[in-house]
Amino acid sequence: MPGDNTGLFGQLQQSLGTVIELLRVRLALLGTELGLEKQRLGAGLFWGATAFMCLTVAAVLFCGFVILLLWDSYRLAAVGVLALLFLAGGLLLLQAAQRRLGAESNLFSTSLAELERDRASVTSSAPHEPQ
């Protein structure tokens, strides 16, 4: 039968089409994960910068308040204590940031899991016997 597409070439063509479709789906999944990660980072940077600005203004106003409150008697002690508090807080936050940045990222974990599942299904399936 000349129009029959069940020969070796037809099966090879069908397998190649399946592999190409599988790769297309996996690349689409990678693109989606990359877009989500980009949105998450953008939102995190925006809210972090806004919070940083608010905390900076609050710290400056708090320092001014304490120094003005203790202006007559303990002005130098107030400045020294506030400086030490901010130094200690800054060092603690720096260590927390280093730990956070040193942690392992889970970017593309879903895609890698799907690719591993695909690999396992391909390697575990035995060749089919012709009927």
Summary of the structure (lengths in Angstrom):
residues: 131
radius of gyration: 30.4
end to end distance: 17.7
largest distance: 106.0
contacts: 248
relative contact order: 0.07
helix: 81%
strand: 0%
